[in-house]
């Protein structure tokens, strides 16, 4: 079962939220209910993974970066939606 790593960005503050989901459409729709002070949110990056374990490992890596914000901005500004070998079913 595929899982998705997503990056949401607050259009108001520029703050990022990184996470995993099995239902990307539901997650994007529910982003309106995230912290009101940072709303509205937009989905700026999606990466397809081969299951939740792989997706969680990827998020853990992204959150472990020394400069997490810079790494996340670089990730989604590259417009790469999948990494080689990922998302194959």
N, CA, C and O atoms as a CHARMM CRD file, in Angstrom:
* protein
*
  356
    1    1 UNK  N      0.84000  -1.17700   0.00000 PROA 1      0.00000
    2    1 UNK  CA     0.00000   0.00000   0.00000 PROA 1      0.00000
    3    1 UNK  C      0.88700   1.24300   0.00000 PROA 1      0.00000
    4    1 UNK  O      1.82500   1.34600   0.79100 PROA 1      0.00000
    5    2 UNK  N      0.59000   2.16500  -0.87500 PROA 2      0.00000
    6    2 UNK  CA     1.37400   3.40000  -0.95700 PROA 2      0.00000
    7    2 UNK  C      1.09200   4.31100   0.22600 PROA 2      0.00000
    8    2 UNK  O      0.00000   4.30300   0.79500 PROA 2      0.00000
    9    3 UNK  N      2.07200   5.07200   0.57200 PROA 3      0.00000
   10    3 UNK  CA     1.94400   6.11200   1.58500 PROA 3      0.00000
   11    3 UNK  C      2.61300   7.35700   1.02000 PROA 3      0.00000
   12    3 UNK  O      3.42200   7.27500   0.09600 PROA 3      0.00000
   13    4 UNK  N      2.27300   8.48700   1.57400 PROA 4      0.00000
   14    4 UNK  CA     2.76400   9.75500   1.04900 PROA 4      0.00000
   15    4 UNK  C      3.46200  10.56200   2.13100 PROA 4      0.00000
   16    4 UNK  O      2.97300  10.67500   3.25500 PROA 4      0.00000
   17    5 UNK  N      4.60800  11.12100   1.77600 PROA 5      0.00000
   18    5 UNK  CA     5.26200  12.14300   2.58900 PROA 5      0.00000
   19    5 UNK  C      4.79600  13.46200   1.99800 PROA 5      0.00000
   20    5 UNK  O      4.84800  13.65700   0.78400 PROA 5      0.00000
   21    6 UNK  N      4.34200  14.36300   2.85000 PROA 6      0.00000
   22    6 UNK  CA     3.86900  15.64800   2.34700 PROA 6      0.00000
   23    6 UNK  C      4.54800  16.78800   3.09200 PROA 6      0.00000
   24    6 UNK  O      4.98400  16.64200   4.23400 PROA 6      0.00000
   25    7 UNK  N      4.62500  17.91700   2.41600 PROA 7      0.00000
   26    7 UNK  CA     5.07600  19.15500   3.04500 PROA 7      0.00000
   27    7 UNK  C      3.97900  20.18100   2.80900 PROA 7      0.00000
   28    7 UNK  O      3.62100  20.47300   1.66800 PROA 7      0.00000
   29    8 UNK  N      3.45400  20.71900   3.89300 PROA 8      0.00000
   30    8 UNK  CA     2.48000  21.80100   3.82900 PROA 8      0.00000
   31    8 UNK  C      3.21300  23.08200   4.21800 PROA 8      0.00000
   32    8 UNK  O      4.10100  23.06400   5.07100 PROA 8      0.00000
   33    9 UNK  N      2.83800  24.18300   3.59100 PROA 9      0.00000
   34    9 UNK  CA     3.44700  25.47500   3.91000 PROA 9      0.00000
   35    9 UNK  C      2.35100  26.47800   4.20800 PROA 9      0.00000
   36    9 UNK  O      1.37000  26.58500   3.47200 PROA 9      0.00000
   37   10 UNK  N      2.52900  27.21500   5.30100 PROA 10     0.00000
   38   10 UNK  CA     1.60000  28.28900   5.63400 PROA 10     0.00000
   39   10 UNK  C      1.83600  29.44200   4.67100 PROA 10     0.00000
   40   10 UNK  O      2.95400  29.94800   4.56600 PROA 10     0.00000
   41   11 UNK  N      0.79000  29.85800   3.96600 PROA 11     0.00000
   42   11 UNK  CA     0.93800  30.98900   3.05200 PROA 11     0.00000
   43   11 UNK  C      1.04300  32.29500   3.82300 PROA 11     0.00000
   44   11 UNK  O      1.42800  33.32000   3.26000 PROA 11     0.00000
   45   12 UNK  N      0.70500  32.26700   5.09700 PROA 12     0.00000
   46   12 UNK  CA     0.78500  33.46700   5.92900 PROA 12     0.00000
   47   12 UNK  C      2.17000  33.65600   6.54700 PROA 12     0.00000
   48   12 UNK  O      2.73300  34.75000   6.50300 PROA 12     0.00000
   49   13 UNK  N      2.71600  32.57700   7.12600 PROA 13     0.00000
   50   13 UNK  CA     3.97700  32.69100   7.86300 PROA 13     0.00000
   51   13 UNK  C      5.16600  32.03400   7.17000 PROA 13     0.00000
   52   13 UNK  O      6.31200  32.32500   7.51100 PROA 13     0.00000
   53   14 UNK  N      4.91400  31.15100   6.20100 PROA 14     0.00000
   54   14 UNK  CA     5.99200  30.41300   5.54500 PROA 14     0.00000
   55   14 UNK  C      6.42700  29.18000   6.31600 PROA 14     0.00000
   56   14 UNK  O      7.30000  28.44300   5.85700 PROA 14     0.00000
   57   15 UNK  N      5.83400  28.94100   7.48200 PROA 15     0.00000
   58   15 UNK  CA     6.14900  27.77500   8.30800 PROA 15     0.00000
   59   15 UNK  C      5.77800  26.49700   7.55700 PROA 15     0.00000
   60   15 UNK  O      4.81300  26.48100   6.79400 PROA 15     0.00000
   61   16 UNK  N      6.55300  25.41900   7.77600 PROA 16     0.00000
   62   16 UNK  CA     6.31200  24.13700   7.11800 PROA 16     0.00000
   63   16 UNK  C      5.82500  23.08900   8.11000 PROA 16     0.00000
   64   16 UNK  O      6.16600  23.11900   9.29300 PROA 16     0.00000
   65   17 UNK  N      5.02900  22.17500   7.60400 PROA 17     0.00000
   66   17 UNK  CA     4.57700  21.01500   8.35900 PROA 17     0.00000
   67   17 UNK  C      4.86100  19.79300   7.49600 PROA 17     0.00000
   68   17 UNK  O      4.42900  19.72900   6.34500 PROA 17     0.00000
   69   18 UNK  N      5.58400  18.82700   8.04700 PROA 18     0.00000
   70   18 UNK  CA     5.95800  17.62200   7.31200 PROA 18     0.00000
   71   18 UNK  C      5.29400  16.43200   7.98700 PROA 18     0.00000
   72   18 UNK  O      5.27100  16.33900   9.21500 PROA 18     0.00000
   73   19 UNK  N      4.75500  15.52300   7.18300 PROA 19     0.00000
   74   19 UNK  CA     4.12200  14.35700   7.76900 PROA 19     0.00000
   75   19 UNK  C      3.89700  13.26200   6.75900 PROA 19     0.00000
   76   19 UNK  O      4.33800  13.34700   5.61400 PROA 19     0.00000
   77   20 UNK  N      3.19200  12.21400   7.20600 PROA 20     0.00000
   78   20 UNK  CA     2.86300  11.07600   6.35000 PROA 20     0.00000
   79   20 UNK  C      1.36300  10.84200   6.39200 PROA 20     0.00000
   80   20 UNK  O      0.69000  11.17900   7.36600 PROA 20     0.00000
   81   21 UNK  N      0.85800  10.26100   5.32500 PROA 21     0.00000
   82   21 UNK  CA    -0.55000   9.90100   5.26600 PROA 21     0.00000
   83   21 UNK  C     -0.74800   8.80100   4.23400 PROA 21     0.00000
   84   21 UNK  O      0.03100   8.66800   3.29100 PROA 21     0.00000
   85   22 UNK  N     -1.79100   8.02200   4.42400 PROA 22     0.00000
   86   22 UNK  CA    -2.18200   7.03700   3.42400 PROA 22     0.00000
   87   22 UNK  C     -3.25500   7.61600   2.50800 PROA 22     0.00000
   88   22 UNK  O     -3.51200   7.07600   1.43200 PROA 22     0.00000
   89   23 UNK  N     -3.88200   8.71800   2.93400 PROA 23     0.00000
   90   23 UNK  CA    -4.96300   9.34300   2.17300 PROA 23     0.00000
   91   23 UNK  C     -4.62300  10.81400   1.95200 PROA 23     0.00000
   92   23 UNK  O     -4.99800  11.67900   2.74300 PROA 23     0.00000
   93   24 UNK  N     -3.91400  11.07900   0.87600 PROA 24     0.00000
   94   24 UNK  CA    -3.42700  12.43200   0.60700 PROA 24     0.00000
   95   24 UNK  C     -4.56900  13.43000   0.41000 PROA 24     0.00000
   96   24 UNK  O     -4.50300  14.54900   0.91800 PROA 24     0.00000
   97   25 UNK  N     -5.60100  13.04000  -0.31400 PROA 25     0.00000
   98   25 UNK  CA    -6.72300  13.95600  -0.55700 PROA 25     0.00000
   99   25 UNK  C     -7.36900  14.38800   0.75600 PROA 25     0.00000
  100   25 UNK  O     -7.68700  15.56400   0.93400 PROA 25     0.00000
  101   26 UNK  N     -7.56400  13.44600   1.67300 PROA 26     0.00000
  102   26 UNK  CA    -8.15300  13.77600   2.97400 PROA 26     0.00000
  103   26 UNK  C     -7.23100  14.69300   3.76400 PROA 26     0.00000
  104   26 UNK  O     -7.69500  15.63300   4.40800 PROA 26     0.00000
  105   27 UNK  N     -5.93500  14.42900   3.72000 PROA 27     0.00000
  106   27 UNK  CA    -4.98000  15.24400   4.47000 PROA 27     0.00000
  107   27 UNK  C     -4.96800  16.67600   3.96200 PROA 27     0.00000
  108   27 UNK  O     -4.98300  17.62000   4.75300 PROA 27     0.00000
  109   28 UNK  N     -4.94000  16.84100   2.65600 PROA 28     0.00000
  110   28 UNK  CA    -4.92600  18.19100   2.08800 PROA 28     0.00000
  111   28 UNK  C     -6.21900  18.92000   2.45300 PROA 28     0.00000
  112   28 UNK  O     -6.18900  20.09700   2.81000 PROA 28     0.00000
  113   29 UNK  N     -7.35000  18.22200   2.36300 PROA 29     0.00000
  114   29 UNK  CA    -8.63300  18.83600   2.71100 PROA 29     0.00000
  115   29 UNK  C     -8.68700  19.21500   4.18600 PROA 29     0.00000
  116   29 UNK  O     -9.25400  20.24900   4.53900 PROA 29     0.00000
  117   30 UNK  N     -8.10400  18.39100   5.04700 PROA 30     0.00000
  118   30 UNK  CA    -8.14600  18.67400   6.48300 PROA 30     0.00000
  119   30 UNK  C     -7.12100  19.72200   6.90500 PROA 30     0.00000
  120   30 UNK  O     -7.13500  20.16900   8.05100 PROA 30     0.00000
  121   31 UNK  N     -6.23800  20.11600   6.00100 PROA 31     0.00000
  122   31 UNK  CA    -5.20700  21.09900   6.35700 PROA 31     0.00000
  123   31 UNK  C     -5.82200  22.43300   6.74600 PROA 31     0.00000
  124   31 UNK  O     -5.16900  23.24800   7.39700 PROA 31     0.00000
  125   32 UNK  N     -7.05300  22.66400   6.36200 PROA 32     0.00000
  126   32 UNK  CA    -7.73100  23.90400   6.74700 PROA 32     0.00000
  127   32 UNK  C     -7.92500  23.98200   8.25600 PROA 32     0.00000
  128   32 UNK  O     -8.09000  25.07000   8.80900 PROA 32     0.00000
  129   33 UNK  N     -7.90500  22.82400   8.92300 PROA 33     0.00000
  130   33 UNK  CA    -8.13200  22.79600  10.36500 PROA 33     0.00000
  131   33 UNK  C     -6.83200  22.86300  11.17000 PROA 33     0.00000
  132   33 UNK  O     -6.86300  22.80100  12.39900 PROA 33     0.00000
  133   34 UNK  N     -5.69600  22.99000  10.48800 PROA 34     0.00000
  134   34 UNK  CA    -4.42900  23.12300  11.20800 PROA 34     0.00000
  135   34 UNK  C     -4.40200  24.45700  11.94000 PROA 34     0.00000
  136   34 UNK  O     -5.31200  25.26900  11.77700 PROA 34     0.00000
  137   35 UNK  N     -3.40200  24.68400  12.71900 PROA 35     0.00000
  138   35 UNK  CA    -3.27500  25.87400  13.54400 PROA 35     0.00000
  139   35 UNK  C     -3.78600  27.11900  12.83000 PROA 35     0.00000
  140   35 UNK  O     -3.25200  27.51600  11.79500 PROA 35     0.00000
  141   36 UNK  N     -4.81100  27.72300  13.38600 PROA 36     0.00000
  142   36 UNK  CA    -5.46900  28.86600  12.75700 PROA 36     0.00000
  143   36 UNK  C     -4.50600  30.03000  12.55300 PROA 36     0.00000
  144   36 UNK  O     -4.59100  30.72600  11.54200 PROA 36     0.00000
  145   37 UNK  N     -3.59800  30.25000  13.48800 PROA 37     0.00000
  146   37 UNK  CA    -2.68700  31.39500  13.37200 PROA 37     0.00000
  147   37 UNK  C     -1.74400  31.27500  12.17500 PROA 37     0.00000
  148   37 UNK  O     -1.19500  32.27900  11.72100 PROA 37     0.00000
  149   38 UNK  N     -1.55100  30.06200  11.66000 PROA 38     0.00000
  150   38 UNK  CA    -0.67100  29.84900  10.51300 PROA 38     0.00000
  151   38 UNK  C     -1.43600  29.62300   9.20700 PROA 38     0.00000
  152   38 UNK  O     -0.82200  29.51400   8.14600 PROA 38     0.00000
  153   39 UNK  N     -2.75600  29.55300   9.27400 PROA 39     0.00000
  154   39 UNK  CA    -3.58200  29.27600   8.08700 PROA 39     0.00000
  155   39 UNK  C     -3.60800  30.48000   7.16100 PROA 39     0.00000
  156   39 UNK  O     -3.40700  31.60400   7.62100 PROA 39     0.00000
  157   40 UNK  N     -3.84800  30.28100   5.88300 PROA 40     0.00000
  158   40 UNK  CA    -4.12800  29.02200   5.19200 PROA 40     0.00000
  159   40 UNK  C     -2.85000  28.26300   4.84300 PROA 40     0.00000
  160   40 UNK  O     -1.76700  28.84300   4.76100 PROA 40     0.00000
  161   41 UNK  N     -3.00000  26.95400   4.63900 PROA 41     0.00000
  162   41 UNK  CA    -1.90300  26.06700   4.29800 PROA 41     0.00000
  163   41 UNK  C     -2.04600  25.59300   2.86000 PROA 41     0.00000
  164   41 UNK  O     -3.15800  25.46200   2.34900 PROA 41     0.00000
  165   42 UNK  N     -0.90500  25.33500   2.20400 PROA 42     0.00000
  166   42 UNK  CA    -0.91600  24.76600   0.86100 PROA 42     0.00000
  167   42 UNK  C      0.04900  23.59300   0.82700 PROA 42     0.00000
  168   42 UNK  O      1.08000  23.60400   1.50000 PROA 42     0.00000
  169   43 UNK  N     -0.29100  22.58800   0.04300 PROA 43     0.00000
  170   43 UNK  CA     0.58300  21.43200  -0.13100 PROA 43     0.00000
  171   43 UNK  C      1.62400  21.79500  -1.18500 PROA 43     0.00000
  172   43 UNK  O      1.27800  22.08400  -2.33100 PROA 43     0.00000
  173   44 UNK  N      2.90400  21.78000  -0.79600 PROA 44     0.00000
  174   44 UNK  CA     3.96600  22.20000  -1.71100 PROA 44     0.00000
  175   44 UNK  C      4.84700  21.04300  -2.18000 PROA 44     0.00000
  176   44 UNK  O      5.66600  21.21600  -3.08300 PROA 44     0.00000
  177   45 UNK  N      4.68400  19.86100  -1.57300 PROA 45     0.00000
  178   45 UNK  CA     5.52300  18.72800  -1.96200 PROA 45     0.00000
  179   45 UNK  C      4.84600  17.42800  -1.55600 PROA 45     0.00000
  180   45 UNK  O      4.25600  17.32700  -0.48000 PROA 45     0.00000
  181   46 UNK  N      4.94000  16.44300  -2.42700 PROA 46     0.00000
  182   46 UNK  CA     4.43600  15.10100  -2.13800 PROA 46     0.00000
  183   46 UNK  C      5.45900  14.09600  -2.65100 PROA 46     0.00000
  184   46 UNK  O      5.98800  14.23100  -3.75400 PROA 46     0.00000
  185   47 UNK  N      5.72400  13.09900  -1.84000 PROA 47     0.00000
  186   47 UNK  CA     6.62400  12.01600  -2.23300 PROA 47     0.00000
  187   47 UNK  C      5.90600  10.69400  -1.99400 PROA 47     0.00000
  188   47 UNK  O      5.37600  10.46500  -0.90700 PROA 47     0.00000
  189   48 UNK  N      5.88400   9.83800  -2.98300 PROA 48     0.00000
  190   48 UNK  CA     5.22000   8.54000  -2.87600 PROA 48     0.00000
  191   48 UNK  C      6.21200   7.51500  -2.33200 PROA 48     0.00000
  192   48 UNK  O      7.33600   7.40200  -2.82000 PROA 48     0.00000
  193   49 UNK  N      5.77900   6.77200  -1.31300 PROA 49     0.00000
  194   49 UNK  CA     6.62200   5.73900  -0.71000 PROA 49     0.00000
  195   49 UNK  C      5.89700   4.39700  -0.76400 PROA 49     0.00000
  196   49 UNK  O      4.68000   4.33800  -0.94400 PROA 49     0.00000
  197   50 UNK  N      6.65500   3.33900  -0.60500 PROA 50     0.00000
  198   50 UNK  CA     6.10200   1.97700  -0.61900 PROA 50     0.00000
  199   50 UNK  C      5.69700   1.54800   0.78700 PROA 50     0.00000
  200   50 UNK  O      6.25600   0.59100   1.32400 PROA 50     0.00000
  201   51 UNK  N      4.75500   2.22700   1.37600 PROA 51     0.00000
  202   51 UNK  CA     4.24600   1.87000   2.69000 PROA 51     0.00000
  203   51 UNK  C      4.57200   2.90000   3.75100 PROA 51     0.00000
  204   51 UNK  O      5.43400   3.76200   3.57700 PROA 51     0.00000
  205   52 UNK  N      3.85000   2.78100   4.86300 PROA 52     0.00000
  206   52 UNK  CA     3.97000   3.75100   5.94800 PROA 52     0.00000
  207   52 UNK  C      5.34100   3.71600   6.62300 PROA 52     0.00000
  208   52 UNK  O      5.86200   4.76000   7.01400 PROA 52     0.00000
  209   53 UNK  N      5.92600   2.53500   6.76300 PROA 53     0.00000
  210   53 UNK  CA     7.24100   2.46000   7.41300 PROA 53     0.00000
  211   53 UNK  C      8.27900   3.26100   6.63200 PROA 53     0.00000
  212   53 UNK  O      9.05600   4.01600   7.21800 PROA 53     0.00000
  213   54 UNK  N      8.29000   3.09700   5.32000 PROA 54     0.00000
  214   54 UNK  CA     9.22800   3.84100   4.48000 PROA 54     0.00000
  215   54 UNK  C      8.95400   5.34800   4.56700 PROA 54     0.00000
  216   54 UNK  O      9.88500   6.15000   4.64900 PROA 54     0.00000
  217   55 UNK  N      7.68400   5.72000   4.55000 PROA 55     0.00000
  218   55 UNK  CA     7.31700   7.13600   4.62400 PROA 55     0.00000
  219   55 UNK  C      7.73000   7.73700   5.96900 PROA 55     0.00000
  220   55 UNK  O      8.23800   8.85700   6.02400 PROA 55     0.00000
  221   56 UNK  N      7.51200   6.99500   7.04300 PROA 56     0.00000
  222   56 UNK  CA     7.89600   7.48800   8.37500 PROA 56     0.00000
  223   56 UNK  C      9.40600   7.64600   8.48600 PROA 56     0.00000
  224   56 UNK  O      9.88800   8.60400   9.09100 PROA 56     0.00000
  225   57 UNK  N     10.15700   6.71200   7.90500 PROA 57     0.00000
  226   57 UNK  CA    11.62100   6.83000   7.90300 PROA 57     0.00000
  227   57 UNK  C     12.05500   8.09200   7.16300 PROA 57     0.00000
  228   57 UNK  O     12.96800   8.79300   7.60000 PROA 57     0.00000
  229   58 UNK  N     11.40500   8.37400   6.05400 PROA 58     0.00000
  230   58 UNK  CA    11.74000   9.56100   5.25500 PROA 58     0.00000
  231   58 UNK  C     11.45800  10.83900   6.04200 PROA 58     0.00000
  232   58 UNK  O     12.27400  11.76100   6.04000 PROA 58     0.00000
  233   59 UNK  N     10.31200  10.90000   6.71300 PROA 59     0.00000
  234   59 UNK  CA     9.97200  12.07100   7.51900 PROA 59     0.00000
  235   59 UNK  C     10.96200  12.21900   8.66200 PROA 59     0.00000
  236   59 UNK  O     11.39500  13.33100   8.96700 PROA 59     0.00000
  237   60 UNK  N     11.32400  11.11700   9.29400 PROA 60     0.00000
  238   60 UNK  CA    12.30500  11.17100  10.38100 PROA 60     0.00000
  239   60 UNK  C     13.61500  11.75700   9.87300 PROA 60     0.00000
  240   60 UNK  O     14.23700  12.57500  10.55000 PROA 60     0.00000
  241   61 UNK  N     14.03300  11.34000   8.68000 PROA 61     0.00000
  242   61 UNK  CA    15.25300  11.89400   8.09000 PROA 61     0.00000
  243   61 UNK  C     15.10600  13.40000   7.86000 PROA 61     0.00000
  244   61 UNK  O     15.99000  14.17100   8.23400 PROA 61     0.00000
  245   62 UNK  N     14.00600  13.81800   7.25400 PROA 62     0.00000
  246   62 UNK  CA    13.80700  15.24800   6.97400 PROA 62     0.00000
  247   62 UNK  C     13.82000  16.07300   8.25600 PROA 62     0.00000
  248   62 UNK  O     14.37300  17.17200   8.29200 PROA 62     0.00000
  249   63 UNK  N     13.20900  15.53800   9.29900 PROA 63     0.00000
  250   63 UNK  CA    13.15200  16.26500  10.57000 PROA 63     0.00000
  251   63 UNK  C     14.48800  16.24800  11.30000 PROA 63     0.00000
  252   63 UNK  O     14.70000  17.04500  12.21400 PROA 63     0.00000
  253   64 UNK  N     15.40000  15.34400  10.90800 PROA 64     0.00000
  254   64 UNK  CA    16.70400  15.26500  11.57100 PROA 64     0.00000
  255   64 UNK  C     17.74700  16.18300  10.93700 PROA 64     0.00000
  256   64 UNK  O     18.84500  16.33100  11.47400 PROA 64     0.00000
  257   65 UNK  N     17.42000  16.79200   9.81800 PROA 65     0.00000
  258   65 UNK  CA    18.38100  17.67500   9.15200 PROA 65     0.00000
  259   65 UNK  C     18.78900  18.81700  10.07700 PROA 65     0.00000
  260   65 UNK  O     17.96600  19.34400  10.82600 PROA 65     0.00000
  261   66 UNK  N     20.05500  19.19200  10.02000 PROA 66     0.00000
  262   66 UNK  CA    20.55600  20.26000  10.87800 PROA 66     0.00000
  263   66 UNK  C     19.79200  21.55600  10.63300 PROA 66     0.00000
  264   66 UNK  O     19.40100  22.23500  11.58300 PROA 66     0.00000
  265   67 UNK  N     19.57800  21.90100   9.37900 PROA 67     0.00000
  266   67 UNK  CA    18.77900  23.07700   9.02900 PROA 67     0.00000
  267   67 UNK  C     17.51700  22.57300   8.32800 PROA 67     0.00000
  268   67 UNK  O     17.42400  22.58200   7.10000 PROA 67     0.00000
  269   68 UNK  N     16.55900  22.13800   9.12900 PROA 68     0.00000
  270   68 UNK  CA    15.35900  21.49000   8.61600 PROA 68     0.00000
  271   68 UNK  C     14.60400  22.37800   7.62800 PROA 68     0.00000
  272   68 UNK  O     14.21000  21.90600   6.56100 PROA 68     0.00000
  273   69 UNK  N     14.40000  23.62200   7.95200 PROA 69     0.00000
  274   69 UNK  CA    13.66300  24.52600   7.05900 PROA 69     0.00000
  275   69 UNK  C     14.35600  24.66100   5.70400 PROA 69     0.00000
  276   69 UNK  O     13.69800  24.62500   4.66400 PROA 69     0.00000
  277   70 UNK  N     15.66800  24.81300   5.71100 PROA 70     0.00000
  278   70 UNK  CA    16.41000  24.94400   4.45700 PROA 70     0.00000
  279   70 UNK  C     16.30300  23.66400   3.63700 PROA 70     0.00000
  280   70 UNK  O     16.09900  23.72000   2.42400 PROA 70     0.00000
  281   71 UNK  N     16.43800  22.52100   4.28500 PROA 71     0.00000
  282   71 UNK  CA    16.33200  21.24100   3.59600 PROA 71     0.00000
  283   71 UNK  C     14.95800  21.03100   2.98300 PROA 71     0.00000
  284   71 UNK  O     14.84100  20.53400   1.86200 PROA 71     0.00000
  285   72 UNK  N     13.93000  21.40600   3.70900 PROA 72     0.00000
  286   72 UNK  CA    12.56600  21.25100   3.20700 PROA 72     0.00000
  287   72 UNK  C     12.31600  22.18500   2.03400 PROA 72     0.00000
  288   72 UNK  O     11.71600  21.77800   1.03800 PROA 72     0.00000
  289   73 UNK  N     12.76000  23.41400   2.13500 PROA 73     0.00000
  290   73 UNK  CA    12.59000  24.36200   1.01600 PROA 73     0.00000
  291   73 UNK  C     13.33100  23.86200  -0.22200 PROA 73     0.00000
  292   73 UNK  O     12.80900  23.94900  -1.33400 PROA 73     0.00000
  293   74 UNK  N     14.53000  23.34300  -0.03900 PROA 74     0.00000
  294   74 UNK  CA    15.30000  22.80700  -1.16000 PROA 74     0.00000
  295   74 UNK  C     14.57800  21.61200  -1.78500 PROA 74     0.00000
  296   74 UNK  O     14.51700  21.47700  -3.00700 PROA 74     0.00000
  297   75 UNK  N     14.04200  20.76600  -0.94100 PROA 75     0.00000
  298   75 UNK  CA    13.31600  19.58900  -1.40300 PROA 75     0.00000
  299   75 UNK  C     12.16100  19.97300  -2.31700 PROA 75     0.00000
  300   75 UNK  O     12.07500  19.47300  -3.43900 PROA 75     0.00000
  301   76 UNK  N     11.28400  20.84100  -1.86600 PROA 76     0.00000
  302   76 UNK  CA    10.12000  21.13600  -2.70000 PROA 76     0.00000
  303   76 UNK  C     10.40900  22.14200  -3.79100 PROA 76     0.00000
  304   76 UNK  O      9.68000  22.18100  -4.78300 PROA 76     0.00000
  305   77 UNK  N     11.42900  22.94800  -3.65400 PROA 77     0.00000
  306   77 UNK  CA    11.74800  23.88100  -4.73900 PROA 77     0.00000
  307   77 UNK  C     12.39100  23.15400  -5.91700 PROA 77     0.00000
  308   77 UNK  O     12.41700  23.67600  -7.03200 PROA 77     0.00000
  309   78 UNK  N     12.91500  21.93700  -5.66800 PROA 78     0.00000
  310   78 UNK  CA    13.50600  21.15500  -6.75300 PROA 78     0.00000
  311   78 UNK  C     12.43300  20.54800  -7.64700 PROA 78     0.00000
  312   78 UNK  O     12.72400  20.10100  -8.75600 PROA 78     0.00000
  313   79 UNK  N     11.19700  20.53300  -7.16800 PROA 79     0.00000
  314   79 UNK  CA    10.04400  20.01000  -7.90700 PROA 79     0.00000
  315   79 UNK  C     10.17500  18.53000  -8.23900 PROA 79     0.00000
  316   79 UNK  O      9.58600  18.04000  -9.20300 PROA 79     0.00000
  317   80 UNK  N     10.95300  17.82800  -7.42700 PROA 80     0.00000
  318   80 UNK  CA    11.07100  16.38100  -7.59200 PROA 80     0.00000
  319   80 UNK  C      9.99400  15.75000  -6.71600 PROA 80     0.00000
  320   80 UNK  O      9.99200  15.94300  -5.50000 PROA 80     0.00000
  321   81 UNK  N      9.08800  15.00700  -7.31900 PROA 81     0.00000
  322   81 UNK  CA     7.98500  14.45200  -6.54500 PROA 81     0.00000
  323   81 UNK  C      8.25000  13.03600  -6.05400 PROA 81     0.00000
  324   81 UNK  O      7.59300  12.58100  -5.11800 PROA 81     0.00000
  325   82 UNK  N      9.19300  12.33000  -6.66000 PROA 82     0.00000
  326   82 UNK  CA     9.56400  11.00600  -6.16800 PROA 82     0.00000
  327   82 UNK  C     11.06500  10.83300  -6.30400 PROA 82     0.00000
  328   82 UNK  O     11.70000  11.44500  -7.16300 PROA 82     0.00000
  329   83 UNK  N     11.61500  10.00300  -5.45800 PROA 83     0.00000
  330   83 UNK  CA    13.03000   9.67300  -5.55700 PROA 83     0.00000
  331   83 UNK  C     13.15100   8.37900  -6.33700 PROA 83     0.00000
  332   83 UNK  O     12.21300   7.58200  -6.34100 PROA 83     0.00000
  333   84 UNK  N     14.28600   8.14200  -7.00200 PROA 84     0.00000
  334   84 UNK  CA    14.46400   6.90500  -7.77100 PROA 84     0.00000
  335   84 UNK  C     14.17600   5.67700  -6.91500 PROA 84     0.00000
  336   84 UNK  O     14.63500   5.57100  -5.77800 PROA 84     0.00000
  337   85 UNK  N     13.40900   4.75600  -7.48400 PROA 85     0.00000
  338   85 UNK  CA    13.10200   3.52300  -6.77800 PROA 85     0.00000
  339   85 UNK  C     11.93900   3.61700  -5.82700 PROA 85     0.00000
  340   85 UNK  O     11.60200   2.63200  -5.17100 PROA 85     0.00000
  341   86 UNK  N     11.31500   4.77200  -5.73400 PROA 86     0.00000
  342   86 UNK  CA    10.19700   4.94200  -4.80800 PROA 86     0.00000
  343   86 UNK  C      8.89500   5.01000  -5.58700 PROA 86     0.00000
  344   86 UNK  O      8.86500   5.46200  -6.73200 PROA 86     0.00000
  345   87 UNK  N      7.83400   4.56200  -4.96100 PROA 87     0.00000
  346   87 UNK  CA     6.52100   4.66800  -5.56100 PROA 87     0.00000
  347   87 UNK  C      6.19800   3.58500  -6.56500 PROA 87     0.00000
  348   87 UNK  O      5.12500   3.60000  -7.16800 PROA 87     0.00000
  349   88 UNK  N      7.10400   2.64900  -6.75400 PROA 88     0.00000
  350   88 UNK  CA     6.83000   1.54900  -7.67800 PROA 88     0.00000
  351   88 UNK  C      5.86400   0.57900  -7.01800 PROA 88     0.00000
  352   88 UNK  O      6.04000   0.21000  -5.85600 PROA 88     0.00000
  353   89 UNK  N      4.85300   0.17000  -7.75400 PROA 89     0.00000
  354   89 UNK  CA     3.88900  -0.77000  -7.17300 PROA 89     0.00000
  355   89 UNK  C      3.92300  -2.09000  -7.88300 PROA 89     0.00000
  356   89 UNK  O      3.17600  -3.00200  -7.52700 PROA 89     0.00000
